[in-house]
């Protein structure tokens, strides 16, 4: 089944004891598979794992993924006992020097800079990967489905254009046989006839065009990435049609060549988005 390189997928979930986790993935056309991951700070180590999951289902295109993690924070209160003791002894010494009788209060000491700190920790690692992986696969599956859906539309369009090329070629083939016979009969000298036939004969080009058109049709039905193969065939079609145009000895043939060139150009434009 033909696939497009354009698509989008998204999934998210509230993970118990962790927080809200979301994954977005989108893709556009590209010559090869190019994956870029945007991860929250502290989660860069997940990039390799995410790319492997994407590579299982996507073979070509520029893929951009975004991981959103709003994790629940576990807070831990830390007391700097060494600093607290220094504050305590220094303030007691100052009290004696200033003859202050008021006792030192614990809440006063605790409020002093550096005595209390709150440490925030995030529990991730393998735990978050086990929760994130199903979301990644769900989003990638959604992406693949949109690529397949658009690929179906591309298939119908490319199939129709290929049929148009086939019809135009058959017209050229029939017209060429008629025109070449008429024009050859008008040339009295044998050497001139031979030279004329040699310069204007497009039999070989017609045979090659017919082969490429049939081959294109077969490749359209092929499973897996075929965009590069189809584009190569389209290039060969273009080359052969240009030769037919250069050798054309008839206005109707020339008009059909223009039509074929237009169909091939539009085909190549569509193929830029085929996986």
Rosetta blueprint (number, residue, H / E / L):
1 X L
2 X L
3 X L
4 X E
5 X L
6 X L
7 X E
8 X E
9 X E
10 X E
11 X E
12 X E
13 X E
14 X E
15 X E
16 X L
17 X L
18 X L
19 X E
20 X E
21 X E
22 X E
23 X E
24 X E
25 X E
26 X E
27 X E
28 X E
29 X L
30 X L
31 X L
32 X L
33 X E
34 X E
35 X E
36 X E
37 X E
38 X E
39 X L
40 X L
41 X L
42 X L
43 X L
44 X H
45 X H
46 X H
47 X H
48 X H
49 X H
50 X H
51 X H
52 X H
53 X H
54 X H
55 X H
56 X H
57 X H
58 X L
59 X L
60 X L
61 X E
62 X E
63 X E
64 X E
65 X E
66 X E
67 X E
68 X E
69 X E
70 X E
71 X E
72 X L
73 X L
74 X E
75 X E
76 X E
77 X E
78 X E
79 X E
80 X L
81 X H
82 X H
83 X H
84 X H
85 X H
86 X H
87 X H
88 X H
89 X H
90 X H
91 X H
92 X H
93 X H
94 X H
95 X H
96 X H
97 X H
98 X H
99 X L
100 X L
101 X L
102 X L
103 X L
104 X L
105 X L
106 X H
107 X H
108 X H
109 X H
110 X H
111 X L
112 X L
113 X L
114 X L
115 X L
116 X E
117 X E
118 X E
119 X E
120 X E
121 X E
122 X L
123 X L
124 X L
125 X L
126 X H
127 X H
128 X H
129 X H
130 X H
131 X H
132 X H
133 X H
134 X H
135 X H
136 X H
137 X H
138 X H
139 X H
140 X H
141 X H
142 X H
143 X H
144 X H
145 X H
146 X H
147 X H
148 X H
149 X H
150 X H
151 X H
152 X H
153 X H
154 X H
155 X H
156 X H
157 X H
158 X H
159 X H
160 X H
161 X H
162 X H
163 X H
164 X H
165 X H
166 X H
167 X H
168 X H
169 X H
170 X H
171 X H
172 X H
173 X H
174 X H
175 X H
176 X H
177 X H
178 X H
179 X H
180 X H
181 X H
182 X H
183 X H
184 X H
185 X H
186 X L
187 X L
188 X L
189 X L
190 X H
191 X H
192 X H
193 X H
194 X H
195 X H
196 X H
197 X H
198 X H
199 X H
200 X H
201 X L
202 X L
203 X H
204 X H
205 X H
206 X H
207 X H
208 X H
209 X H
210 X H
211 X H
212 X H
213 X H
214 X H
215 X H
216 X H
217 X H
218 X H
219 X H
220 X H
221 X L
222 X L
223 X L
224 X L
225 X L
226 X L
227 X H
228 X H
229 X H
230 X H
231 X H
232 X H
233 X H
234 X H
235 X H
236 X H
237 X H
238 X H
239 X H
240 X H
241 X H
242 X H
243 X H
244 X H
245 X H
246 X H
247 X H
248 X L
249 X L
250 X L
251 X H
252 X H
253 X H
254 X H
255 X H
256 X H
257 X H
258 X H
259 X H
260 X H
261 X H
262 X H
263 X H
264 X H
265 X H
266 X H
267 X H
268 X H
269 X H
270 X H
271 X H
272 X L
273 X L
274 X E
275 X L
